[in-house]
């Protein structure tokens, strides 16, 4: 497991632990998702290390897609869970 330190702003420091996980879903619904491209948004879980410092564990990502009708939506992947996220428009 690889650890790196990233400074968000002057008031908060954290260590990020990233895994070597790659998306494995190649169903064809989302071509970018199955190809292992970098997500548009990362999904992280806050945790604490043995010294009490805040660390963020990468648990998934969100990719932007366009439907056949031209509507934008996101695919959210957390572990084996895959969800479609739509804007709340009427």
Residue frames as qw, qx, qy, qz and C-alpha x, y, z in Angstrom:
[[0.000, 0.889, 0.457, 0.000, 0.00, 0.00, 0.00],
 [0.440, 0.316, 0.015, 0.840, 1.32, 3.43, -0.98],
 [0.243, -0.812, -0.415, 0.330, 1.00, 6.46, 1.32],
 [0.379, 0.364, 0.114, 0.843, 1.43, 10.07, 0.32],
 [0.165, -0.590, -0.439, 0.657, 0.92, 13.38, 2.09],
 [0.175, 0.542, 0.453, 0.686, -1.19, 16.08, 0.41],
 [0.104, -0.315, -0.388, 0.860, -1.83, 19.58, 1.78],
 [0.135, 0.698, 0.672, 0.208, -5.41, 20.77, 1.13],
 [0.008, 0.895, 0.072, 0.440, -5.12, 24.18, 2.76],
 [0.174, 0.575, -0.523, 0.605, -3.15, 25.91, 5.51],
 [0.542, -0.413, 0.391, -0.618, -5.34, 24.48, 8.28],
 [0.910, -0.063, 0.318, -0.260, -5.68, 20.79, 7.41],
 [0.178, 0.519, -0.809, -0.209, -3.13, 18.11, 6.50],
 [0.896, -0.030, 0.316, -0.310, -3.97, 14.52, 5.69],
 [0.180, -0.373, 0.856, 0.309, -2.35, 11.40, 4.34],
 [0.781, 0.301, -0.097, -0.538, -3.91, 9.62, 1.40],
 [0.448, -0.219, 0.862, 0.090, -3.69, 5.86, 1.02],
 [0.647, 0.421, -0.247, -0.586, -4.39, 4.68, -2.51],
 [0.773, -0.050, 0.633, -0.013, -4.95, 1.13, -3.65],
 [0.048, -0.315, 0.718, 0.619, -4.00, -0.42, -6.95],
 [0.467, 0.425, 0.748, -0.202, -7.65, -1.23, -7.71],
 [0.101, 0.161, -0.493, -0.849, -8.88, -0.80, -11.25],
 [0.682, 0.220, 0.230, -0.658, -12.50, -0.93, -12.44],
 [0.262, -0.123, 0.930, 0.228, -13.33, -4.34, -13.88],
 [0.519, 0.546, 0.567, -0.333, -16.78, -3.69, -15.33],
 [0.065, -0.269, 0.589, 0.759, -16.62, -3.90, -19.11],
 [0.427, 0.466, 0.743, -0.220, -20.35, -4.24, -19.82],
 [0.296, 0.309, 0.534, 0.729, -20.16, -1.62, -22.58],
 [0.088, -0.866, -0.493, 0.000, -22.73, 0.69, -20.98],
 [0.152, -0.966, 0.141, 0.155, -19.95, 3.08, -20.05],
 [0.827, 0.453, -0.154, 0.296, -16.95, 2.78, -22.39],
 [0.130, 0.739, -0.427, 0.505, -14.76, 5.10, -20.30],
 [0.689, -0.533, 0.334, -0.361, -15.59, 3.23, -17.12],
 [0.988, -0.013, 0.151, 0.039, -14.44, -0.17, -18.38],
 [0.684, 0.602, -0.196, 0.361, -11.26, 1.20, -19.94],
 [0.714, -0.368, -0.268, 0.532, -9.78, 2.18, -16.56],
 [0.230, 0.630, 0.041, 0.741, -9.75, 5.92, -17.26],
 [0.194, -0.033, -0.518, 0.832, -9.26, 8.30, -14.38],
 [0.069, -0.693, -0.717, 0.046, -12.60, 9.17, -12.71],
 [0.053, 0.705, 0.158, 0.690, -14.04, 12.68, -12.86],
 [0.451, -0.678, 0.260, -0.519, -14.59, 12.53, -9.08],
 [0.414, 0.169, -0.851, 0.274, -12.89, 10.35, -6.48],
 [0.702, -0.567, -0.184, -0.389, -14.87, 8.83, -3.61],
 [0.358, 0.352, -0.696, 0.513, -12.89, 8.66, -0.34],
 [0.689, -0.594, -0.405, -0.092, -13.60, 7.47, 3.19],
 [0.061, -0.760, 0.415, -0.496, -12.22, 9.40, 6.16],
 [0.892, -0.277, -0.333, 0.130, -10.33, 7.32, 8.74],
 [0.278, -0.883, 0.359, -0.121, -7.60, 7.75, 11.33],
 [0.684, 0.372, -0.591, 0.209, -4.14, 6.17, 11.41],
 [0.733, -0.328, -0.510, 0.308, -2.44, 4.80, 14.54],
 [0.350, -0.036, -0.252, 0.902, -1.17, 8.31, 15.45],
 [0.086, 0.671, 0.556, -0.484, -4.65, 9.86, 15.23],
 [0.028, 0.367, -0.338, -0.866, -3.99, 11.70, 11.97],
 [0.683, 0.487, 0.296, -0.457, -6.82, 11.91, 9.46],
 [0.191, -0.226, 0.792, 0.535, -6.30, 9.75, 6.36],
 [0.669, 0.395, 0.045, -0.628, -8.55, 9.38, 3.33],
 [0.460, -0.077, 0.862, 0.199, -8.93, 5.92, 1.81],
 [0.377, 0.260, -0.461, -0.760, -9.93, 5.74, -1.85],
 [0.488, 0.134, 0.816, -0.279, -13.07, 3.58, -2.16],
 [0.516, 0.542, 0.651, 0.130, -14.38, 4.47, -5.63],
 [0.149, -0.208, 0.280, 0.925, -15.01, 7.06, -8.29],
 [0.441, 0.671, 0.468, -0.369, -17.58, 8.85, -10.44],
 [0.318, -0.035, 0.595, 0.737, -17.49, 9.09, -14.23],
 [0.396, 0.503, 0.118, -0.759, -19.54, 11.49, -16.37],
 [0.331, 0.173, 0.857, 0.355, -21.55, 9.92, -19.22],
 [0.390, 0.254, -0.131, -0.876, -24.01, 10.99, -21.88],
 [0.606, 0.232, 0.727, -0.226, -27.11, 8.87, -22.57],
 [0.366, 0.278, 0.720, 0.520, -28.39, 7.98, -26.03],
 [0.063, 0.860, 0.498, 0.094, -30.91, 10.83, -25.65],
 [0.350, 0.612, -0.090, 0.704, -28.11, 13.32, -24.95],
 [0.529, -0.799, -0.027, -0.285, -28.75, 13.64, -21.20],
 [0.262, 0.552, -0.664, 0.431, -25.81, 13.88, -18.81],
 [0.838, -0.499, -0.040, -0.219, -25.51, 11.43, -15.92],
 [0.016, -0.673, 0.713, -0.197, -22.79, 9.94, -13.72],
 [0.882, -0.076, -0.463, -0.028, -21.77, 6.40, -12.94],
 [0.344, -0.709, 0.481, -0.384, -20.78, 5.97, -9.28],
 [0.848, 0.082, -0.519, 0.066, -18.66, 2.94, -8.42],
 [0.353, -0.649, 0.534, -0.411, -17.89, 2.04, -4.79],
 [0.474, -0.232, 0.845, -0.087, -16.32, -1.40, -4.43],
 [0.177, 0.168, 0.907, 0.342, -18.63, -3.78, -6.32],
 [0.202, 0.708, 0.570, -0.364, -21.59, -1.38, -6.10],
 [0.210, 0.094, 0.441, 0.867, -22.40, 0.51, -9.32],
 [0.139, 0.698, 0.567, -0.414, -25.01, 3.28, -9.26],
 [0.280, 0.493, 0.402, 0.719, -26.31, 5.69, -11.90],
 [0.169, -0.551, -0.365, 0.731, -26.61, 9.31, -10.68],
 [0.212, 0.607, 0.519, 0.563, -28.98, 11.73, -12.42],
 [0.029, 0.111, -0.190, 0.975, -29.53, 15.47, -11.83],
 [0.062, 0.511, 0.775, -0.366, -32.73, 16.32, -9.97],
 [0.124, 0.155, -0.250, -0.948, -34.32, 18.30, -12.83],
 [0.495, 0.438, 0.650, -0.376, -38.01, 18.40, -13.72]]
